[in-house]
Amino acid sequence: MMKYAFATMTAASVLALGLGAANAADLAPVPVIEAPPPFSWTGFYAGVHAGYAWGNQDDNQSNLFDCEGSFECTPGDSFNMDGFIGGVHGGYNWQMDQFVFGIEGDIDYTNISGSEG
């Protein structure tokens, strides 16, 4: 009985290995996918930035200060302001291993103005 069990298991193993080899021969070759080159921060960059600012204030802080003393003060209890903010910027970066060094410059402009009232 043990002899027949061993023979059956051996035959099943040989059959399974043979079927596996036949299936592997039918498969298409796997394409080799190359990894993309690593990203580098080295290089020039430039850009523009723009915005709009606005605000208002309405309080009574001039009651806290003595404007009649030895200095002049103008109460600014209520005022409004608004205007454009913008500019350009640019620079250059160098990457050395995991470190990035760079130089940058910018020119900015604003015409924020306000009025008391």
Jmol script that loads the backbone (N, CA, C; Angstrom):
load data "model"
ATOM      1  N   MET A   1       0.814  -1.185   0.000  1.00  0.00           N
ATOM      2  CA  MET A   1       0.000   0.000   0.000  1.00  0.00           C
ATOM      3  C   MET A   1       0.868   1.263   0.000  1.00  0.00           C
ATOM      4  N   MET A   2       1.890   1.259   0.838  1.00  0.00           N
ATOM      5  CA  MET A   2       2.781   2.402   0.908  1.00  0.00           C
ATOM      6  C   MET A   2       3.535   2.574  -0.409  1.00  0.00           C
ATOM      7  N   LYS A   3       3.819   1.428  -1.033  1.00  0.00           N
ATOM      8  CA  LYS A   3       4.547   1.442  -2.300  1.00  0.00           C
ATOM      9  C   LYS A   3       3.710   2.114  -3.382  1.00  0.00           C
ATOM     10  N   TYR A   4       2.395   1.838  -3.404  1.00  0.00           N
ATOM     11  CA  TYR A   4       1.516   2.433  -4.423  1.00  0.00           C
ATOM     12  C   TYR A   4       1.314   3.938  -4.175  1.00  0.00           C
ATOM     13  N   ALA A   5       1.257   4.331  -2.918  1.00  0.00           N
ATOM     14  CA  ALA A   5       1.090   5.758  -2.573  1.00  0.00           C
ATOM     15  C   ALA A   5       2.324   6.549  -3.017  1.00  0.00           C
ATOM     16  N   PHE A   6       3.493   5.979  -2.775  1.00  0.00           N
ATOM     17  CA  PHE A   6       4.720   6.661  -3.183  1.00  0.00           C
ATOM     18  C   PHE A   6       4.800   6.767  -4.702  1.00  0.00           C
ATOM     19  N   ALA A   7       4.435   5.720  -5.398  1.00  0.00           N
ATOM     20  CA  ALA A   7       4.459   5.730  -6.866  1.00  0.00           C
ATOM     21  C   ALA A   7       3.451   6.726  -7.412  1.00  0.00           C
ATOM     22  N   THR A   8       2.290   6.831  -6.799  1.00  0.00           N
ATOM     23  CA  THR A   8       1.264   7.772  -7.246  1.00  0.00           C
ATOM     24  C   THR A   8       1.729   9.209  -7.022  1.00  0.00           C
ATOM     25  N   MET A   9       2.331   9.490  -5.881  1.00  0.00           N
ATOM     26  CA  MET A   9       2.817  10.844  -5.588  1.00  0.00           C
ATOM     27  C   MET A   9       3.960  11.215  -6.520  1.00  0.00           C
ATOM     28  N   THR A  10       4.842  10.279  -6.808  1.00  0.00           N
ATOM     29  CA  THR A  10       5.950  10.547  -7.721  1.00  0.00           C
ATOM     30  C   THR A  10       5.432  10.839  -9.110  1.00  0.00           C
ATOM     31  N   ALA A  11       4.485  10.063  -9.579  1.00  0.00           N
ATOM     32  CA  ALA A  11       3.912  10.283 -10.913  1.00  0.00           C
ATOM     33  C   ALA A  11       3.198  11.627 -10.980  1.00  0.00           C
ATOM     34  N   ALA A  12       2.478  11.990  -9.934  1.00  0.00           N
ATOM     35  CA  ALA A  12       1.769  13.279  -9.902  1.00  0.00           C
ATOM     36  C   ALA A  12       2.753  14.436  -9.914  1.00  0.00           C
ATOM     37  N   SER A  13       3.860  14.298  -9.197  1.00  0.00           N
ATOM     38  CA  SER A  13       4.878  15.357  -9.168  1.00  0.00           C
ATOM     39  C   SER A  13       5.527  15.528 -10.526  1.00  0.00           C
ATOM     40  N   VAL A  14       5.892  14.456 -11.171  1.00  0.00           N
ATOM     41  CA  VAL A  14       6.508  14.519 -12.502  1.00  0.00           C
ATOM     42  C   VAL A  14       5.530  15.133 -13.493  1.00  0.00           C
ATOM     43  N   LEU A  15       4.271  14.756 -13.412  1.00  0.00           N
ATOM     44  CA  LEU A  15       3.247  15.293 -14.298  1.00  0.00           C
ATOM     45  C   LEU A  15       3.077  16.798 -14.071  1.00  0.00           C
ATOM     46  N   ALA A  16       3.050  17.219 -12.818  1.00  0.00           N
ATOM     47  CA  ALA A  16       2.883  18.642 -12.496  1.00  0.00           C
ATOM     48  C   ALA A  16       4.087  19.449 -12.986  1.00  0.00           C
ATOM     49  N   LEU A  17       5.285  18.932 -12.800  1.00  0.00           N
ATOM     50  CA  LEU A  17       6.468  19.638 -13.284  1.00  0.00           C
ATOM     51  C   LEU A  17       6.475  19.715 -14.804  1.00  0.00           C
ATOM     52  N   GLY A  18       6.054  18.661 -15.454  1.00  0.00           N
ATOM     53  CA  GLY A  18       6.016  18.651 -16.915  1.00  0.00           C
ATOM     54  C   GLY A  18       5.000  19.634 -17.451  1.00  0.00           C
ATOM     55  N   LEU A  19       3.836  19.730 -16.826  1.00  0.00           N
ATOM     56  CA  LEU A  19       2.813  20.693 -17.276  1.00  0.00           C
ATOM     57  C   LEU A  19       3.266  22.128 -17.034  1.00  0.00           C
ATOM     58  N   GLY A  20       3.927  22.344 -15.925  1.00  0.00           N
ATOM     59  CA  GLY A  20       4.413  23.695 -15.636  1.00  0.00           C
ATOM     60  C   GLY A  20       5.444  24.152 -16.651  1.00  0.00           C
ATOM     61  N   ALA A  21       6.319  23.263 -17.054  1.00  0.00           N
ATOM     62  CA  ALA A  21       7.336  23.618 -18.041  1.00  0.00           C
ATOM     63  C   ALA A  21       6.706  23.904 -19.388  1.00  0.00           C
ATOM     64  N   ALA A  22       5.668  23.169 -19.741  1.00  0.00           N
ATOM     65  CA  ALA A  22       5.004  23.399 -21.025  1.00  0.00           C
ATOM     66  C   ALA A  22       4.302  24.748 -21.025  1.00  0.00           C
ATOM     67  N   ASN A  23       3.693  25.122 -19.905  1.00  0.00           N
ATOM     68  CA  ASN A  23       3.025  26.423 -19.826  1.00  0.00           C
ATOM     69  C   ASN A  23       4.029  27.565 -19.878  1.00  0.00           C
ATOM     70  N   ALA A  24       5.165  27.395 -19.260  1.00  0.00           N
ATOM     71  CA  ALA A  24       6.158  28.463 -19.249  1.00  0.00           C
ATOM     72  C   ALA A  24       6.689  28.732 -20.650  1.00  0.00           C
ATOM     73  N   ALA A  25       6.778  27.713 -21.481  1.00  0.00           N
ATOM     74  CA  ALA A  25       7.279  27.896 -22.843  1.00  0.00           C
ATOM     75  C   ALA A  25       6.290  28.680 -23.696  1.00  0.00           C
ATOM     76  N   ASP A  26       5.011  28.654 -23.327  1.00  0.00           N
ATOM     77  CA  ASP A  26       3.994  29.364 -24.111  1.00  0.00           C
ATOM     78  C   ASP A  26       3.895  30.849 -23.772  1.00  0.00           C
ATOM     79  N   LEU A  27       4.515  31.270 -22.708  1.00  0.00           N
ATOM     80  CA  LEU A  27       4.407  32.667 -22.282  1.00  0.00           C
ATOM     81  C   LEU A  27       5.254  33.583 -23.159  1.00  0.00           C
ATOM     82  N   ALA A  28       4.782  34.806 -23.348  1.00  0.00           N
ATOM     83  CA  ALA A  28       5.549  35.804 -24.107  1.00  0.00           C
ATOM     84  C   ALA A  28       6.677  36.334 -23.227  1.00  0.00           C
ATOM     85  N   PRO A  29       7.761  36.787 -23.832  1.00  0.00           N
ATOM     86  CA  PRO A  29       8.862  37.321 -23.030  1.00  0.00           C
ATOM     87  C   PRO A  29       8.430  38.606 -22.306  1.00  0.00           C
ATOM     88  N   VAL A  30       8.908  38.796 -21.101  1.00  0.00           N
ATOM     89  CA  VAL A  30       8.567  39.968 -20.295  1.00  0.00           C
ATOM     90  C   VAL A  30       9.438  41.143 -20.754  1.00  0.00           C
ATOM     91  N   PRO A  31       8.813  42.274 -21.123  1.00  0.00           N
ATOM     92  CA  PRO A  31       9.629  43.412 -21.559  1.00  0.00           C
ATOM     93  C   PRO A  31      10.410  44.011 -20.391  1.00  0.00           C
ATOM     94  N   VAL A  32      11.601  44.490 -20.683  1.00  0.00           N
ATOM     95  CA  VAL A  32      12.441  45.115 -19.665  1.00  0.00           C
ATOM     96  C   VAL A  32      12.085  46.602 -19.618  1.00  0.00           C
ATOM     97  N   ILE A  33      11.694  47.069 -18.453  1.00  0.00           N
ATOM     98  CA  ILE A  33      11.338  48.479 -18.278  1.00  0.00           C
ATOM     99  C   ILE A  33      12.485  49.173 -17.573  1.00  0.00           C
ATOM    100  N   GLU A  34      13.036  50.193 -18.229  1.00  0.00           N
ATOM    101  CA  GLU A  34      14.152  50.927 -17.641  1.00  0.00           C
ATOM    102  C   GLU A  34      13.625  52.013 -16.718  1.00  0.00           C
ATOM    103  N   ALA A  35      14.313  52.229 -15.627  1.00  0.00           N
ATOM    104  CA  ALA A  35      13.931  53.275 -14.683  1.00  0.00           C
ATOM    105  C   ALA A  35      14.228  54.644 -15.294  1.00  0.00           C
ATOM    106  N   PRO A  36      13.378  55.639 -15.037  1.00  0.00           N
ATOM    107  CA  PRO A  36      13.652  56.974 -15.561  1.00  0.00           C
ATOM    108  C   PRO A  36      14.880  57.562 -14.858  1.00  0.00           C
ATOM    109  N   PRO A  37      15.552  58.497 -15.506  1.00  0.00           N
ATOM    110  CA  PRO A  37      16.710  59.110 -14.853  1.00  0.00           C
ATOM    111  C   PRO A  37      16.261  59.887 -13.612  1.00  0.00           C
ATOM    112  N   PRO A  38      17.111  60.005 -12.600  1.00  0.00           N
ATOM    113  CA  PRO A  38      16.715  60.716 -11.382  1.00  0.00           C
ATOM    114  C   PRO A  38      16.484  62.204 -11.668  1.00  0.00           C
ATOM    115  N   PHE A  39      15.543  62.803 -10.929  1.00  0.00           N
ATOM    116  CA  PHE A  39      15.232  64.219 -11.095  1.00  0.00           C
ATOM    117  C   PHE A  39      16.366  65.063 -10.527  1.00  0.00           C
ATOM    118  N   SER A  40      16.644  66.194 -11.169  1.00  0.00           N
ATOM    119  CA  SER A  40      17.674  67.109 -10.699  1.00  0.00           C
ATOM    120  C   SER A  40      17.085  68.514 -10.606  1.00  0.00           C
ATOM    121  N   TRP A  41      17.400  69.200  -9.522  1.00  0.00           N
ATOM    122  CA  TRP A  41      16.947  70.577  -9.327  1.00  0.00           C
ATOM    123  C   TRP A  41      17.892  71.587  -9.985  1.00  0.00           C
ATOM    124  N   THR A  42      18.963  71.153 -10.604  1.00  0.00           N
ATOM    125  CA  THR A  42      19.924  72.062 -11.227  1.00  0.00           C
ATOM    126  C   THR A  42      19.293  72.750 -12.432  1.00  0.00           C
ATOM    127  N   GLY A  43      19.464  74.078 -12.503  1.00  0.00           N
ATOM    128  CA  GLY A  43      18.961  74.808 -13.660  1.00  0.00           C
ATOM    129  C   GLY A  43      18.404  76.179 -13.310  1.00  0.00           C
ATOM    130  N   PHE A  44      18.063  76.926 -14.382  1.00  0.00           N
ATOM    131  CA  PHE A  44      17.494  78.269 -14.236  1.00  0.00           C
ATOM    132  C   PHE A  44      15.987  78.175 -14.034  1.00  0.00           C
ATOM    133  N   TYR A  45      15.422  79.203 -13.414  1.00  0.00           N
ATOM    134  CA  TYR A  45      13.969  79.331 -13.303  1.00  0.00           C
ATOM    135  C   TYR A  45      13.611  80.808 -13.250  1.00  0.00           C
ATOM    136  N   ALA A  46      12.396  81.132 -13.655  1.00  0.00           N
ATOM    137  CA  ALA A  46      11.902  82.509 -13.628  1.00  0.00           C
ATOM    138  C   ALA A  46      10.389  82.470 -13.490  1.00  0.00           C
ATOM    139  N   GLY A  47       9.842  83.576 -13.003  1.00  0.00           N
ATOM    140  CA  GLY A  47       8.393  83.622 -12.852  1.00  0.00           C
ATOM    141  C   GLY A  47       7.904  85.024 -12.556  1.00  0.00           C
ATOM    142  N   VAL A  48       6.613  85.155 -12.535  1.00  0.00           N
ATOM    143  CA  VAL A  48       5.970  86.429 -12.195  1.00  0.00           C
ATOM    144  C   VAL A  48       4.981  86.167 -11.066  1.00  0.00           C
ATOM    145  N   HIS A  49       4.704  87.210 -10.315  1.00  0.00           N
ATOM    146  CA  HIS A  49       3.703  87.107  -9.262  1.00  0.00           C
ATOM    147  C   HIS A  49       2.913  88.405  -9.223  1.00  0.00           C
ATOM    148  N   ALA A  50       1.632  88.287  -8.914  1.00  0.00           N
ATOM    149  CA  ALA A  50       0.771  89.464  -8.879  1.00  0.00           C
ATOM    150  C   ALA A  50      -0.342  89.240  -7.866  1.00  0.00           C
ATOM    151  N   GLY A  51      -0.866  90.342  -7.374  1.00  0.00           N
ATOM    152  CA  GLY A  51      -1.952  90.241  -6.417  1.00  0.00           C
ATOM    153  C   GLY A  51      -2.601  91.585  -6.181  1.00  0.00           C
ATOM    154  N   TYR A  52      -3.586  91.579  -5.336  1.00  0.00           N
ATOM    155  CA  TYR A  52      -4.312  92.799  -4.992  1.00  0.00           C
ATOM    156  C   TYR A  52      -4.521  92.794  -3.481  1.00  0.00           C
ATOM    157  N   ALA A  53      -4.294  93.932  -2.846  1.00  0.00           N
ATOM    158  CA  ALA A  53      -4.441  94.039  -1.398  1.00  0.00           C
ATOM    159  C   ALA A  53      -5.509  95.074  -1.070  1.00  0.00           C
ATOM    160  N   TRP A  54      -6.251  94.805  -0.016  1.00  0.00           N
ATOM    161  CA  TRP A  54      -7.240  95.768   0.446  1.00  0.00           C
ATOM    162  C   TRP A  54      -7.455  95.571   1.939  1.00  0.00           C
ATOM    163  N   GLY A  55      -7.943  96.597   2.567  1.00  0.00           N
ATOM    164  CA  GLY A  55      -8.216  96.501   3.996  1.00  0.00           C
ATOM    165  C   GLY A  55      -8.845  97.776   4.516  1.00  0.00           C
ATOM    166  N   ASN A  56      -9.352  97.696   5.731  1.00  0.00           N
ATOM    167  CA  ASN A  56      -9.890  98.880   6.396  1.00  0.00           C
ATOM    168  C   ASN A  56      -9.781  98.684   7.893  1.00  0.00           C
ATOM    169  N   GLN A  57      -9.805  99.803   8.593  1.00  0.00           N
ATOM    170  CA  GLN A  57      -9.739  99.778  10.043  1.00  0.00           C
ATOM    171  C   GLN A  57     -10.737 100.788  10.573  1.00  0.00           C
ATOM    172  N   ASP A  58     -11.421 100.396  11.615  1.00  0.00           N
ATOM    173  CA  ASP A  58     -12.378 101.303  12.242  1.00  0.00           C
ATOM    174  C   ASP A  58     -12.367 101.015  13.743  1.00  0.00           C
ATOM    175  N   ASP A  59     -11.654 101.853  14.508  1.00  0.00           N
ATOM    176  CA  ASP A  59     -11.581 101.674  15.956  1.00  0.00           C
ATOM    177  C   ASP A  59     -11.471 103.040  16.628  1.00  0.00           C
ATOM    178  N   ASN A  60     -11.223 103.060  17.912  1.00  0.00           N
ATOM    179  CA  ASN A  60     -11.104 104.329  18.633  1.00  0.00           C
ATOM    180  C   ASN A  60      -9.830 104.345  19.471  1.00  0.00           C
ATOM    181  N   GLN A  61      -8.706 103.931  18.889  1.00  0.00           N
ATOM    182  CA  GLN A  61      -7.454 103.876  19.638  1.00  0.00           C
ATOM    183  C   GLN A  61      -6.921 105.254  19.985  1.00  0.00           C
ATOM    184  N   SER A  62      -7.320 106.292  19.275  1.00  0.00           N
ATOM    185  CA  SER A  62      -6.809 107.619  19.611  1.00  0.00           C
ATOM    186  C   SER A  62      -7.279 108.055  20.993  1.00  0.00           C
ATOM    187  N   ASN A  63      -8.308 107.444  21.554  1.00  0.00           N
ATOM    188  CA  ASN A  63      -8.736 107.752  22.915  1.00  0.00           C
ATOM    189  C   ASN A  63      -7.735 107.250  23.944  1.00  0.00           C
ATOM    190  N   LEU A  64      -6.867 106.283  23.546  1.00  0.00           N
ATOM    191  CA  LEU A  64      -5.889 105.726  24.465  1.00  0.00           C
ATOM    192  C   LEU A  64      -4.622 106.564  24.568  1.00  0.00           C
ATOM    193  N   PHE A  65      -4.385 107.475  23.616  1.00  0.00           N
ATOM    194  CA  PHE A  65      -3.151 108.245  23.571  1.00  0.00           C
ATOM    195  C   PHE A  65      -3.455 109.726  23.752  1.00  0.00           C
ATOM    196  N   ASP A  66      -2.549 110.403  24.416  1.00  0.00           N
ATOM    197  CA  ASP A  66      -2.686 111.844  24.631  1.00  0.00           C
ATOM    198  C   ASP A  66      -2.063 112.577  23.447  1.00  0.00           C
ATOM    199  N   CYS A  67      -2.883 113.083  22.558  1.00  0.00           N
ATOM    200  CA  CYS A  67      -2.371 113.785  21.379  1.00  0.00           C
ATOM    201  C   CYS A  67      -2.070 115.243  21.673  1.00  0.00           C
ATOM    202  N   GLU A  68      -2.279 115.697  22.870  1.00  0.00           N
ATOM    203  CA  GLU A  68      -2.013 117.081  23.235  1.00  0.00           C
ATOM    204  C   GLU A  68      -0.680 117.222  23.944  1.00  0.00           C
ATOM    205  N   GLY A  69       0.082 116.163  24.086  1.00  0.00           N
ATOM    206  CA  GLY A  69       1.332 116.175  24.839  1.00  0.00           C
ATOM    207  C   GLY A  69       2.469 116.820  24.066  1.00  0.00           C
ATOM    208  N   SER A  70       3.693 116.351  24.316  1.00  0.00           N
ATOM    209  CA  SER A  70       4.893 116.940  23.729  1.00  0.00           C
ATOM    210  C   SER A  70       5.129 116.489  22.296  1.00  0.00           C
ATOM    211  N   PHE A  71       4.340 115.611  21.762  1.00  0.00           N
ATOM    212  CA  PHE A  71       4.507 115.176  20.368  1.00  0.00           C
ATOM    213  C   PHE A  71       3.173 115.268  19.658  1.00  0.00           C
ATOM    214  N   GLU A  72       3.277 115.372  18.334  1.00  0.00           N
ATOM    215  CA  GLU A  72       2.040 115.433  17.553  1.00  0.00           C
ATOM    216  C   GLU A  72       1.635 114.023  17.147  1.00  0.00           C
ATOM    217  N   CYS A  73       0.366 113.760  17.152  1.00  0.00           N
ATOM    218  CA  CYS A  73      -0.106 112.488  16.649  1.00  0.00           C
ATOM    219  C   CYS A  73      -1.371 112.741  15.840  1.00  0.00           C
ATOM    220  N   THR A  74      -1.532 111.964  14.840  1.00  0.00           N
ATOM    221  CA  THR A  74      -2.719 112.066  13.991  1.00  0.00           C
ATOM    222  C   THR A  74      -3.581 110.855  14.262  1.00  0.00           C
ATOM    223  N   PRO A  75      -4.783 111.056  14.731  1.00  0.00           N
ATOM    224  CA  PRO A  75      -5.624 109.892  14.977  1.00  0.00           C
ATOM    225  C   PRO A  75      -5.886 109.134  13.684  1.00  0.00           C
ATOM    226  N   GLY A  76      -5.755 107.818  13.746  1.00  0.00           N
ATOM    227  CA  GLY A  76      -6.021 106.978  12.584  1.00  0.00           C
ATOM    228  C   GLY A  76      -7.100 105.980  12.915  1.00  0.00           C
ATOM    229  N   ASP A  77      -8.182 106.490  13.463  1.00  0.00           N
ATOM    230  CA  ASP A  77      -9.238 105.595  13.920  1.00  0.00           C
ATOM    231  C   ASP A  77      -9.972 104.913  12.778  1.00  0.00           C
ATOM    232  N   SER A  78      -9.983 105.509  11.606  1.00  0.00           N
ATOM    233  CA  SER A  78     -10.709 104.917  10.498  1.00  0.00           C
ATOM    234  C   SER A  78      -9.958 105.200   9.208  1.00  0.00           C
ATOM    235  N   PHE A  79      -9.592 104.153   8.482  1.00  0.00           N
ATOM    236  CA  PHE A  79      -8.956 104.349   7.170  1.00  0.00           C
ATOM    237  C   PHE A  79      -9.230 103.159   6.273  1.00  0.00           C
ATOM    238  N   ASN A  80      -9.089 103.374   4.980  1.00  0.00           N
ATOM    239  CA  ASN A  80      -9.246 102.350   3.951  1.00  0.00           C
ATOM    240  C   ASN A  80      -8.002 102.336   3.083  1.00  0.00           C
ATOM    241  N   MET A  81      -7.656 101.161   2.550  1.00  0.00           N
ATOM    242  CA  MET A  81      -6.511 101.067   1.640  1.00  0.00           C
ATOM    243  C   MET A  81      -6.777  99.979   0.621  1.00  0.00           C
ATOM    244  N   ASP A  82      -6.132 100.109  -0.539  1.00  0.00           N
ATOM    245  CA  ASP A  82      -6.186  99.081  -1.566  1.00  0.00           C
ATOM    246  C   ASP A  82      -5.125  99.371  -2.606  1.00  0.00           C
ATOM    247  N   GLY A  83      -4.796  98.340  -3.421  1.00  0.00           N
ATOM    248  CA  GLY A  83      -3.826  98.534  -4.482  1.00  0.00           C
ATOM    249  C   GLY A  83      -3.238  97.233  -5.000  1.00  0.00           C
ATOM    250  N   PHE A  84      -2.430  97.361  -6.044  1.00  0.00           N
ATOM    251  CA  PHE A  84      -1.800  96.253  -6.763  1.00  0.00           C
ATOM    252  C   PHE A  84      -0.456  95.900  -6.128  1.00  0.00           C
ATOM    253  N   ILE A  85      -0.135  94.608  -6.141  1.00  0.00           N
ATOM    254  CA  ILE A  85       1.181  94.102  -5.737  1.00  0.00           C
ATOM    255  C   ILE A  85       1.639  93.152  -6.837  1.00  0.00           C
ATOM    256  N   GLY A  86       2.903  93.269  -7.281  1.00  0.00           N
ATOM    257  CA  GLY A  86       3.385  92.348  -8.309  1.00  0.00           C
ATOM    258  C   GLY A  86       4.874  92.457  -8.526  1.00  0.00           C
ATOM    259  N   GLY A  87       5.407  91.560  -9.359  1.00  0.00           N
ATOM    260  CA  GLY A  87       6.822  91.596  -9.672  1.00  0.00           C
ATOM    261  C   GLY A  87       7.266  90.379 -10.463  1.00  0.00           C
ATOM    262  N   VAL A  88       8.580  90.279 -10.645  1.00  0.00           N
ATOM    263  CA  VAL A  88       9.202  89.162 -11.351  1.00  0.00           C
ATOM    264  C   VAL A  88      10.317  88.599 -10.466  1.00  0.00           C
ATOM    265  N   HIS A  89      10.626  87.319 -10.652  1.00  0.00           N
ATOM    266  CA  HIS A  89      11.698  86.690  -9.895  1.00  0.00           C
ATOM    267  C   HIS A  89      12.385  85.647 -10.769  1.00  0.00           C
ATOM    268  N   GLY A  90      13.631  85.353 -10.437  1.00  0.00           N
ATOM    269  CA  GLY A  90      14.382  84.353 -11.176  1.00  0.00           C
ATOM    270  C   GLY A  90      15.602  83.920 -10.390  1.00  0.00           C
ATOM    271  N   GLY A  91      16.206  82.808 -10.816  1.00  0.00           N
ATOM    272  CA  GLY A  91      17.388  82.330 -10.119  1.00  0.00           C
ATOM    273  C   GLY A  91      17.985  81.103 -10.779  1.00  0.00           C
ATOM    274  N   TYR A  92      18.961  80.536 -10.112  1.00  0.00           N
ATOM    275  CA  TYR A  92      19.644  79.341 -10.588  1.00  0.00           C
ATOM    276  C   TYR A  92      19.935  78.446  -9.387  1.00  0.00           C
ATOM    277  N   ASN A  93      19.711  77.137  -9.527  1.00  0.00           N
ATOM    278  CA  ASN A  93      19.982  76.157  -8.471  1.00  0.00           C
ATOM    279  C   ASN A  93      21.044  75.164  -8.919  1.00  0.00           C
ATOM    280  N   TRP A  94      21.850  74.706  -7.961  1.00  0.00           N
ATOM    281  CA  TRP A  94      22.821  73.631  -8.173  1.00  0.00           C
ATOM    282  C   TRP A  94      22.474  72.512  -7.201  1.00  0.00           C
ATOM    283  N   GLN A  95      22.377  71.279  -7.705  1.00  0.00           N
ATOM    284  CA  GLN A  95      22.138  70.136  -6.828  1.00  0.00           C
ATOM    285  C   GLN A  95      23.401  69.310  -6.742  1.00  0.00           C
ATOM    286  N   MET A  96      23.828  69.042  -5.510  1.00  0.00           N
ATOM    287  CA  MET A  96      24.983  68.189  -5.240  1.00  0.00           C
ATOM    288  C   MET A  96      24.513  67.095  -4.277  1.00  0.00           C
ATOM    289  N   ASP A  97      24.354  65.896  -4.782  1.00  0.00           N
ATOM    290  CA  ASP A  97      23.789  64.777  -4.018  1.00  0.00           C
ATOM    291  C   ASP A  97      22.399  65.171  -3.519  1.00  0.00           C
ATOM    292  N   GLN A  98      22.175  65.158  -2.197  1.00  0.00           N
ATOM    293  CA  GLN A  98      20.851  65.495  -1.684  1.00  0.00           C
ATOM    294  C   GLN A  98      20.727  66.971  -1.301  1.00  0.00           C
ATOM    295  N   PHE A  99      21.743  67.801  -1.571  1.00  0.00           N
ATOM    296  CA  PHE A  99      21.719  69.221  -1.219  1.00  0.00           C
ATOM    297  C   PHE A  99      21.480  70.079  -2.458  1.00  0.00           C
ATOM    298  N   VAL A 100      20.719  71.175  -2.284  1.00  0.00           N
ATOM    299  CA  VAL A 100      20.448  72.111  -3.370  1.00  0.00           C
ATOM    300  C   VAL A 100      20.888  73.500  -2.915  1.00  0.00           C
ATOM    301  N   PHE A 101      21.754  74.144  -3.721  1.00  0.00           N
ATOM    302  CA  PHE A 101      22.228  75.497  -3.453  1.00  0.00           C
ATOM    303  C   PHE A 101      21.729  76.389  -4.578  1.00  0.00           C
ATOM    304  N   GLY A 102      21.490  77.654  -4.278  1.00  0.00           N
ATOM    305  CA  GLY A 102      20.979  78.511  -5.342  1.00  0.00           C
ATOM    306  C   GLY A 102      21.145  79.979  -5.041  1.00  0.00           C
ATOM    307  N   ILE A 103      20.832  80.747  -6.068  1.00  0.00           N
ATOM    308  CA  ILE A 103      20.836  82.204  -5.966  1.00  0.00           C
ATOM    309  C   ILE A 103      19.547  82.682  -6.622  1.00  0.00           C
ATOM    310  N   GLU A 104      18.925  83.696  -6.022  1.00  0.00           N
ATOM    311  CA  GLU A 104      17.641  84.184  -6.517  1.00  0.00           C
ATOM    312  C   GLU A 104      17.579  85.698  -6.386  1.00  0.00           C
ATOM    313  N   GLY A 105      16.872  86.320  -7.300  1.00  0.00           N
ATOM    314  CA  GLY A 105      16.636  87.757  -7.244  1.00  0.00           C
ATOM    315  C   GLY A 105      15.203  88.067  -7.625  1.00  0.00           C
ATOM    316  N   ASP A 106      14.718  89.198  -7.158  1.00  0.00           N
ATOM    317  CA  ASP A 106      13.363  89.588  -7.524  1.00  0.00           C
ATOM    318  C   ASP A 106      13.237  91.106  -7.555  1.00  0.00           C
ATOM    319  N   ILE A 107      12.257  91.554  -8.310  1.00  0.00           N
ATOM    320  CA  ILE A 107      11.899  92.975  -8.385  1.00  0.00           C
ATOM    321  C   ILE A 107      10.399  93.030  -8.133  1.00  0.00           C
ATOM    322  N   ASP A 108      10.017  93.868  -7.164  1.00  0.00           N
ATOM    323  CA  ASP A 108       8.612  93.957  -6.791  1.00  0.00           C
ATOM    324  C   ASP A 108       8.110  95.396  -6.886  1.00  0.00           C
ATOM    325  N   TYR A 109       6.818  95.532  -7.057  1.00  0.00           N
ATOM    326  CA  TYR A 109       6.186  96.840  -7.154  1.00  0.00           C
ATOM    327  C   TYR A 109       4.847  96.783  -6.418  1.00  0.00           C
ATOM    328  N   THR A 110       4.494  97.890  -5.795  1.00  0.00           N
ATOM    329  CA  THR A 110       3.184  98.006  -5.174  1.00  0.00           C
ATOM    330  C   THR A 110       2.696  99.443  -5.300  1.00  0.00           C
ATOM    331  N   ASN A 111       1.401  99.609  -5.424  1.00  0.00           N
ATOM    332  CA  ASN A 111       0.820 100.957  -5.410  1.00  0.00           C
ATOM    333  C   ASN A 111      -0.337 101.022  -4.417  1.00  0.00           C
ATOM    334  N   ILE A 112      -0.137 100.386  -3.261  1.00  0.00           N
ATOM    335  CA  ILE A 112      -1.162 100.413  -2.225  1.00  0.00           C
ATOM    336  C   ILE A 112      -1.257 101.841  -1.674  1.00  0.00           C
ATOM    337  N   SER A 113      -2.438 102.343  -1.654  1.00  0.00           N
ATOM    338  CA  SER A 113      -2.673 103.676  -1.093  1.00  0.00           C
ATOM    339  C   SER A 113      -3.926 103.635  -0.245  1.00  0.00           C
ATOM    340  N   GLY A 114      -4.067 104.628   0.612  1.00  0.00           N
ATOM    341  CA  GLY A 114      -5.219 104.626   1.501  1.00  0.00           C
ATOM    342  C   GLY A 114      -5.686 106.028   1.790  1.00  0.00           C
ATOM    343  N   SER A 115      -6.796 106.082   2.490  1.00  0.00           N
ATOM    344  CA  SER A 115      -7.354 107.370   2.861  1.00  0.00           C
ATOM    345  C   SER A 115      -7.950 107.256   4.250  1.00  0.00           C
ATOM    346  N   GLU A 116      -7.845 108.346   4.977  1.00  0.00           N
ATOM    347  CA  GLU A 116      -8.434 108.414   6.305  1.00  0.00           C
ATOM    348  C   GLU A 116      -9.892 108.788   6.171  1.00  0.00           C
ATOM    349  N   GLY A 117     -10.687 108.184   6.956  1.00  0.00           N
ATOM    350  CA  GLY A 117     -12.053 108.650   6.831  1.00  0.00           C
ATOM    351  C   GLY A 117     -13.003 107.726   7.367  1.00  0.00           C
TER     352      GLY A 117
END
end "model"
wireframe off; spacefill off
backbone 0.3
color backbone group
